[in-house]
Amino acid sequence: MTDLRDDPLTDAGLVPVITMDRVDDAGLLAAALVEGGIPYAEVTFRTPAAPRVIDRMRSESPQMMVGAGTVLTVEQADRAVRAGAQYLVSPAFDTAVVSWGEERSVPIIPGVATATEVNTAWQRGLRTLKLFPVEQLGGVGLLQALRGPFPDIEFVPTGGITPHNLANYARQPNVVACGGSWIASREALSGRKFDDILAAAQEASKILRRAREQRSEAR
């Protein structure tokens, strides 16, 4: 199984979670994220456009790291990878999807919500997990509690992360990246507000830089 700690996502800090209907705007979105200093994206399989959005973002911005999110079935996983997804993210731990990724050496980040699920993933050899929905589950406090029994697990907390709490999450030593939908919200995308998306990405980049400095100083 390929571990995302050996993948460029480990340098992300933040992965915008994208739900997009208009394929023709995928290139403009990718350009805004790259210019804003966040060349990463998780394109959710919540719309039929997802595979084409992934393909367009990869082809128009090859420097981006583009994954597929809300992957619930093996069929979706296959479509995502065929479209060019470089990693897969699921909201829960699905054995069939995880096995599919392992067999093909496709990095996959399954979702977990409890210590039992973290342990199940750990026993499978997975070391990068999505913690979802993190704010509802306990937020930073839960991450700190899980670090003790699972020191070699890195998390991608998602669900309720905003510019106001991003730094708190990014400072945690067991957080590899945060998932956030505010940078490219469905409202911003439907209104084609790419300047707003650029500004949000730039603001997040500044927050992440400060948080990383503080994290380094705390070591």
N, C-alpha and C positions, 0 to 999 in steps of 0.2 A: 504493500500500500504506500503510495506517495504521500509524504507528510508535508503539509503546507508550511511548516517551518523552514523547508528548503525551497520555498517558492517566493516569487517577488511580492506576494500579498503580505509577507511579514513586514514589509517596509511601508505598508499602506497607512496604518493609523486609523483611517476612516474609509469605508466603502459605501458610496451612495447606493441606496436601494431604489431601483428604477422600475416603475410600472408605466409602460408606454404604449400608446395606441397608434401613433403616427410614425410609420417607418421612415418616411422622408426626412424627419427631423432628427434622426439618430446621429447623423454626422455632425449637426450643429450642437447637439448635446455633448457629444464626445469632445468636440473642440473646446467648449466652455469648461468642461471638467479638466482637461489637460492644461489649459491656460490658467485655471484657478489653482493648479498644483495638486489636484486629486485625480490622477490618471487611472482610476479604478472604478468599476461598476459591477453591481449585481442586478442583472435584468430578470425580473420575476416572471414566472410563467403564469401570470394572472390575466394575460390578454393573448389572443391568437397571434399578435404581432411579434411576440417575444423572440422566436428564432431568427426572424428577419432583422430585428433590431440588433441582436447580437452580431449577426453577419455584417451589417452595415457599420457598426461601431468598430469592429475589428479591422474591416477593410479600409475605412477612412481614417482611423487613428491606430495604426499598428502598435504604437508604443503603449496603448492601454492594456490593462489586465481586466478582461471581461469574463464574468462568470454568470451562471444561471441560478436564479433563486426560486423558491417555492416549488422545488422539484419534488413531486409527490409519487411519481411512478417511474418505472424503468423506461417506459415509452417516452416520457418527457426527458429523461436523462439522455437517452439516445438522440432525440431530436436536438437537444441543446448542444451536445458535443459535435454532432454533424454540422451544426450552424457555426461552430467555432468557439464555444464556451471553453474556457481554460480551467474552470473548476465548477463544482456543483454545490449548492446550498439547499438544505431542506429544513422545514420548520420543526420536524420531529425525527426521531430515529426509526427509519424504515429499513429492516434487514435486507430486503430485496434490492433496494436502491443502493445501499452501502456495499453490498456484495458485487453489484454490477460495476460500481466504480473501482473497487479493489481489483477485480479480475482484469480490468482494462487500464490500471494504473492512472485513473482519472482522480485527481484530488477532490475529495468530498468532505463537506463540513455539515454533519447532521445536527439537528437541533436537539437540545436537552433542556430539561427543566428541573430535574431532581438529582440528588447525589447517586441514586440508584441508576439512573440513565447515564450519568457521567461514568460510573464504574463499568457499566455494560460496554460503553464505547471504548473505555480504557483497555478492557480485556480483549477487544477486537484489534487493538494496536493503534487506534485513532488517538491523536494527540492535539488536534485542533477542532474545537466544537463550538457550535452556535448556542448561546444561552438566550432563550427566547420564551416569553416576552420579559426581558430583564427587569424593567421598572416594576412591573406587576409582581414579579417573583421576589423582589427584595433589593434590587439594584446593586450598588457597590458593596453593600454589606454581605450579600450572598457571594459575590466574587471573592471577597476576603475570607469568608468562611470556607469556601471550597479549596482555597489555596493550600490549606494545611494538609488534608488527606490526599489531595491530587496535585502535588507540586510540579509535575511535569506536563500538566494539561494547560493549553493556551485557549483562551476563549475569544469569540467574536460576539460580544453582547449586542443584542438588537431588540428594539421595541421600547419606545419612549425616550430615546436619546435625542437631545436637542443641543443647540449651541450653549445653553445654560448649564448643562451637566456633562458635556463632552469631555472637558478637562478632567473631571473627577474619574471618569472611566479610563481615559487614556493614561492616567498616572498609575493605574494598577499594574503590577508586574506580571500578572497572568492574563493581560489583555493584549492580543496581537493586533487587533483592529476593531473598530466599532462600526456597526451597521446603522445607517441613518437615512431616512426618506425625506428629510426636510430640504436638503440641498437641491434636489430636483423633484419637487412635489408634483402630484398629478395636476394640481391647479396651475403651477408654473409651466408645466409642459403643455397643457391644453391651451394656455394663453401665449405660448411660444415666448416666454419671458426669459430668454437666454442670458440677458444682461444680469437679471436677478440671480440666476443660477451661477453665473460666473462670480458675482459678488459673494454669494453664500459659500462657494468653494474657497475663495480667497480668505474669507473670515475663518473658516474651519481650519485652513492651513496654518494660520497664525496661532490659533488656539492649540493645535497639535504641536507646533514647534515649542511653545512655552511649556506645555505639559511634558514633552519629552525631556526638556532641559531639567525640569523639576524632578522627573523620575530618575534621571541620571545622577543628580545631586543627592538623591535619597539613598542611593546604593552604597 
